[in-house]
Amino acid sequence: MANRHLSRSVVLQTLFEWDFRNCSKEQLSESLLRNAGEFAPGAGDMPFMEELLQGVVDRKADLDLVIEKAAPEWPLERIALVDRNVLRLGLYELLFSDREKVPAKVAINEAIELAKSFGGENSGRFVNGVLGAVYKELGEPGKDEVSKKKKDVPYEQLPVQKLGGAIVYARHNGEVYLALVHDIFGHWTLSKGKIGDKEEFANETVEEGTIREIKEEMGLDIKLIEKVGENEYVASDPKTGKKRKHVVYFLAEAPYGEISLKVTGGLDDARWFKVSDALELNFYDDMLPLVTKALQQIK
């Protein structure tokens, strides 16, 4: 169910925060309530999330031992924070959940989808490899079961949601700076937002929507210079299901000044970076070519 997938993503976010900040049990509960309220208001399954989160935390030592045995070439501290917690969550459901409620293949597929959505380029394959190895050790339970789920909608038939984003730069004291936002999964990335998603914006162009979204998200007044590129990915919406998100990115200039980050569940910071420093940051793999191309245009 879409709601269960959404609930798992909220649990993953909470596990990430717990692992990163070494939260106490009280802080863990507060974090789950906050994340559920921000990301799944009225759509998530709170008892399911609480049970899943507590199960992973209580079984952490056992889960980490399984990870170490299934991926001996990858010590826990070398596994990316997102991937590590996706594995814990997936292994808990694979090993300790009621198989009638969460079949083995469902546990694995859900973990892979979370890794693809929130991890790096190779996260899905890595998680698939580790969980697949454990699945084989278990004797491949449910291998011969016939899925009763409906077939996935072909990619070309998925609804498309338009977004606009920008590589925002400014010149200050002889230096070129980039304005970047930081997400809750540890990546610096580009500011972007939905185009025409509300009635009052129904007729706006992608250029108008991009200018509006950057202003709302970072408080910057930008001037679009030129289109830099596009990308597209599939995301799941708890209400409407899967959709293709098509993002158009522009190179944009702004006055160098204070950035005012809009309070959202997915972002936790926004800053100006000198170009030389920005290239050393932890970008998503599909963002780096866009940033590199934009810097060539600026020069």
C-alpha positions, 0 to 999 in steps of 0.5 A: 500500500502507498501508505505503508511505503510512506510510513517506511520512509518516515521510519527511515528518516527517523532512523537516519536522525537517530543514527546521526545524532545518537538520540535518546529514546525520548528524542526518538519518539519525538522525532517520529512524531515530528516526521510523521506530522510533517511527511505523512499527516493523516496518511501514515500508519502510526502504530505500524511506524512505532512498531517498525521503528522500535523493532529496528532499534531493539534489534540493532545489534543483531541486524548489524551482525547480519550486515557484517556477515552478509557484506564482510568487505563493507565495515558498518562505519564505511556504509553510507548512513542512509544505506546502513539504516535502509539495510537495518529496516529491510532486514528487520522486516525480512527476518522478524516481521510476520511473513503473512503481513510482509512477505520476504519479497515485499520487505526486499523490494520496499528496502530497494525502493527506499535506497533508490529514493534516498541513497546514492546512485549505487544504493539500490544495487548495494541493498539488493545485494545484501538483502538478496544474500540473506534471502538465499541463506533463508532458503528463498521463502515465498519464491514460488508464490504468485503475486496478486498485485496489479501490474505496474503502470508503464513508465510512459503512461505515468502522470507527469509533474513539472518542477523547476530548479536553478543553479543560483550564483552570485558574485561577491568580492571578486569570487563566484558563489553558489546558493545550495540547499541541504537535505535531511539525508546529508546531500547538498543539492539545488533548490527546486519546486513544483510548477503550476501545482496550485490553482493560482499558479495554473497558467505560469510558465516553467520560468515563472514558476522557477523564479517563484519557487526559489524566492519561496524556498531561499528568499532570493530574487533570481534572474534566469540566464539560460536553461542548463538541463533536465532530468526525470525520475519516478516518485510515489505519492501517498494519495495519487500513486507513482508519477514522473517528476520532470525537472527543468534546471536553469542557470540563475544569478542573484544578488549576494545576500542573506539566504532565508530557508523556508521551513520544510520537512525535507531541507535543513540548511541553505548557504552560499559556497565559493565555487572551489568549496562547492565542488567538494560537497556531497552532491547527488550524482545526477546533480554534479553534471548540471553544476559543472555545466553551469560553472562552465557557462558562468566562466 
